[in-house]
């Protein structure tokens, strides 16, 4: 499944990927299918991702209890953290809605 992902490296700013590809990758990190035998044990935490570059920020979270990956792309950047806080609020509301529906 991971072989189907289309992630492109651009410049020195990080990785570019679709929401679907980010979801596939986060799920694979959390279910262990991206690791060889014994490798996951050295990574004892859940995998989520947040990041930003000029003009763009994103949050992606895996929620095992509802077996869902929520990916949020934002087409702006706020290095003071205000929009990041709003992004956290928004993604938490989405997760709350998904939990009610499951």
Backbone as CSV, one residue per row, in Angstrom:
resi,resn,N_x,N_y,N_z,CA_x,CA_y,CA_z,C_x,C_y,C_z
1,UNK,0.819,-1.190,0.000,0.000,0.000,0.000,0.867,1.260,0.000
2,UNK,1.947,1.274,0.765,2.782,2.466,0.816,3.441,2.758,-0.521
3,UNK,3.637,1.735,-1.337,4.228,1.944,-2.638,3.363,2.797,-3.548
4,UNK,2.076,2.906,-3.231,1.148,3.678,-4.046,1.167,5.162,-3.695
5,UNK,1.829,5.528,-2.618,1.849,6.925,-2.193,2.658,7.766,-3.159
6,UNK,2.198,8.983,-3.384,2.900,9.906,-4.274,3.377,11.102,-3.460
7,UNK,4.554,10.981,-2.891,5.128,12.067,-2.108,6.319,12.609,-2.888
8,UNK,6.345,13.894,-3.088,7.403,14.536,-3.856,8.225,15.444,-2.965
9,UNK,9.527,15.356,-3.054,10.413,16.259,-2.309,10.628,17.503,-3.152
10,UNK,10.421,18.668,-2.536,10.609,19.934,-3.235,11.538,20.822,-2.445
11,UNK,12.576,21.302,-3.052,13.506,22.244,-2.443,13.935,21.765,-1.052
12,UNK,14.168,22.692,-0.142,14.545,22.336,1.222,13.405,22.567,2.197
13,UNK,12.191,22.640,1.708,11.055,23.005,2.551,10.257,21.825,3.056
14,UNK,10.583,20.624,2.685,9.858,19.489,3.217,9.206,18.658,2.142
15,UNK,8.226,17.890,2.557,7.552,16.960,1.669,6.196,17.507,1.242
16,UNK,5.814,17.203,0.026,4.491,17.543,-0.477,3.728,16.247,-0.679
17,UNK,2.474,16.220,-0.231,1.671,15.012,-0.375,0.198,15.397,-0.343
18,UNK,-0.646,14.516,-0.846,-2.088,14.724,-0.761,-2.568,14.343,0.636
19,UNK,-3.769,14.782,0.994,-4.355,14.396,2.285,-4.500,12.881,2.356
20,UNK,-4.892,12.266,1.254,-5.048,10.810,1.226,-3.718,10.118,1.516
21,UNK,-2.645,10.589,0.876,-1.336,9.979,1.099,-0.844,10.171,2.528
22,UNK,-1.081,11.334,3.106,-0.711,11.575,4.502,-1.481,10.613,5.402
23,UNK,-2.770,10.426,5.120,-3.585,9.495,5.899,-3.071,8.070,5.821
24,UNK,-2.727,7.630,4.618,-2.187,6.277,4.429,-0.889,6.120,5.218
25,UNK,-0.024,7.118,5.124,1.269,7.049,5.801,1.116,7.040,7.320
26,UNK,0.269,7.932,7.885,0.082,7.958,9.348,-0.525,6.659,9.856
27,UNK,-1.483,6.119,9.113,-2.083,4.852,9.526,-1.018,3.754,9.536
28,UNK,-0.168,3.714,8.517,0.885,2.697,8.439,1.903,2.853,9.566
29,UNK,2.231,4.087,9.930,3.136,4.299,11.059,2.527,3.758,12.348
30,UNK,1.249,4.011,12.537,0.600,3.609,13.784,0.253,2.131,13.850
31,UNK,-0.042,1.500,12.705,-0.349,0.068,12.767,0.909,-0.789,12.607
32,UNK,2.044,-0.132,12.344,3.313,-0.833,12.291,3.675,-1.403,10.933
33,UNK,2.811,-1.275,9.939,3.087,-1.909,8.651,4.217,-1.249,7.871
34,UNK,4.649,-0.069,8.287,5.756,0.609,7.613,7.118,0.143,8.145
35,UNK,7.113,-0.575,9.272,8.352,-0.995,9.920,8.713,-2.432,9.571
36,UNK,10.004,-2.713,9.597,10.459,-4.098,9.560,10.283,-4.673,10.957
37,UNK,10.374,-5.987,11.071,10.172,-6.651,12.358,11.109,-6.091,13.423
38,UNK,10.550,-5.725,14.580,11.320,-5.224,15.714,11.579,-3.726,15.712
39,UNK,11.349,-3.057,14.605,11.640,-1.623,14.531,10.639,-0.761,15.301
40,UNK,9.364,-1.122,15.286,8.354,-0.287,15.922,8.584,-0.146,17.422
41,UNK,9.182,-1.143,18.048,9.417,-1.106,19.487,10.341,0.032,19.910
42,UNK,11.190,0.515,19.017,12.082,1.619,19.391,11.403,2.974,19.215
43,UNK,10.173,2.987,18.718,9.374,4.211,18.557,8.123,4.069,19.423
44,UNK,8.201,4.334,20.712,7.121,4.007,21.645,5.981,5.031,21.698
45,UNK,5.865,5.910,20.726,4.834,6.927,20.777,3.938,6.843,19.549
46,UNK,2.768,7.469,19.642,1.871,7.528,18.496,2.384,8.559,17.510
47,UNK,2.097,8.327,16.274,2.588,9.223,15.230,1.494,10.178,14.779
48,UNK,1.760,11.431,14.947,0.947,12.515,14.418,1.927,13.470,13.761
49,UNK,1.408,14.427,13.020,2.321,15.346,12.360,1.721,16.737,12.283
50,UNK,2.524,17.705,12.549,2.164,19.098,12.342,3.395,19.818,11.833
51,UNK,3.187,20.756,10.962,4.333,21.480,10.453,3.918,22.718,9.701
52,UNK,4.902,23.566,9.416,4.606,24.766,8.658,5.837,25.253,7.925
53,UNK,5.561,25.868,6.809,6.550,26.613,6.033,5.849,27.908,5.629
54,UNK,6.553,28.822,5.062,5.944,30.101,4.684,4.771,29.850,3.734
55,UNK,3.600,30.310,4.137,2.396,30.191,3.317,1.600,28.921,3.478
56,UNK,1.981,28.046,4.397,1.320,26.750,4.481,1.578,26.122,5.846
57,UNK,0.538,25.514,6.418,0.726,24.713,7.625,-0.244,23.550,7.599
58,UNK,0.056,22.523,8.370,-0.793,21.333,8.355,-0.761,20.629,9.710
59,UNK,-1.839,19.919,9.963,-1.942,19.028,11.124,-2.487,17.704,10.613
60,UNK,-1.977,16.610,11.126,-2.491,15.287,10.792,-2.413,14.435,12.042
61,UNK,-3.529,13.794,12.384,-3.597,13.001,13.611,-4.270,11.663,13.341
62,UNK,-3.743,10.611,13.948,-4.371,9.290,13.903,-5.098,9.075,15.222
63,UNK,-6.354,8.639,15.148,-7.167,8.372,16.335,-7.567,6.899,16.332
64,UNK,-6.826,6.119,17.105,-7.019,4.671,17.135,-8.421,4.283,17.593
65,UNK,-8.974,5.015,18.565,-10.272,4.647,19.125,-11.401,4.692,18.095
66,UNK,-11.267,5.498,17.059,-12.274,5.542,15.991,-11.678,5.115,14.646
67,UNK,-10.439,4.641,14.672,-9.719,4.191,13.484,-9.831,5.209,12.351
68,UNK,-9.411,6.435,12.664,-9.512,7.515,11.681,-8.250,8.364,11.692
69,UNK,-7.911,8.857,10.512,-6.847,9.837,10.365,-7.517,11.129,9.924
70,UNK,-7.243,12.215,10.640,-7.783,13.527,10.283,-6.614,14.384,9.819
71,UNK,-6.735,14.916,8.608,-5.685,15.730,8.002,-6.263,17.105,7.716
72,UNK,-5.534,18.122,8.130,-5.973,19.505,7.910,-4.834,20.277,7.257
73,UNK,-5.098,20.830,6.070,-4.145,21.692,5.378,-4.660,23.119,5.457
74,UNK,-3.792,24.062,5.769,-4.159,25.474,5.898,-3.265,26.280,4.964
75,UNK,-3.872,27.131,4.133,-3.079,27.840,3.132,-2.580,29.189,3.620
76,UNK,-2.159,29.228,4.861,-1.551,30.428,5.431,-0.606,30.002,6.547
77,UNK,0.216,30.896,6.988,1.137,30.592,8.080,1.128,31.735,9.074
78,UNK,1.091,31.380,10.337,1.137,32.365,11.411,2.207,31.911,12.394
79,UNK,3.375,32.527,12.328,4.474,32.114,13.188,4.288,32.554,14.632
80,UNK,3.239,33.351,14.934,2.947,33.734,16.314,2.093,32.694,17.022
81,UNK,1.500,31.779,16.295,0.751,30.698,16.907,-0.754,30.882,16.984
82,UNK,-1.284,32.025,16.599,-2.730,32.240,16.701,-3.514,31.290,15.796
83,UNK,-3.119,31.231,14.543,-3.824,30.345,13.617,-3.557,28.884,13.945
84,UNK,-2.383,28.601,14.492,-2.104,27.221,14.907,-3.089,26.803,15.989
85,UNK,-3.344,27.684,16.951,-4.321,27.382,18.003,-5.712,27.176,17.412
86,UNK,-6.102,28.003,16.449,-7.396,27.823,15.780,-7.436,26.492,15.032
87,UNK,-6.322,26.112,14.441,-6.246,24.830,13.748,-6.447,23.675,14.715
88,UNK,-5.850,23.764,15.881,-6.028,22.727,16.908,-7.493,22.641,17.333
89,UNK,-8.137,23.776,17.522,-9.554,23.796,17.891,-10.393,23.148,16.799
90,UNK,-10.118,23.505,15.552,-10.883,22.969,14.426,-10.709,21.463,14.303
91,UNK,-9.482,20.988,14.380,-9.259,19.548,14.227,-9.889,18.783,15.391
92,UNK,-9.876,19.351,16.600,-10.529,18.704,17.742,-12.041,18.644,17.562
93,UNK,-12.630,19.656,16.964,-14.076,19.631,16.679,-14.414,18.565,15.652
94,UNK,-13.573,18.433,14.638,-13.794,17.394,13.628,-13.734,16.011,14.268
95,UNK,-12.751,15.794,15.116,-12.618,14.501,15.798,-13.841,14.244,16.680
96,UNK,-14.312,15.256,17.364,-15.503,15.113,18.217,-16.723,14.693,17.390
97,UNK,-16.890,15.286,16.225,-17.999,14.936,15.341,-17.852,13.481,14.875
98,UNK,-16.655,13.091,14.478,-16.420,11.714,14.036,-16.686,10.709,15.141
99,UNK,-16.307,11.049,16.371,-16.544,10.146,17.498,-18.043,9.978,17.757
100,UNK,-18.812,11.043,17.616,-20.258,10.933,17.797,-20.894,10.052,16.747
101,UNK,-20.363,10.090,15.534,-20.937,9.310,14.431,-20.508,7.851,14.448
102,UNK,-19.453,7.526,15.178,-18.982,6.131,15.171,-19.600,5.314,16.267
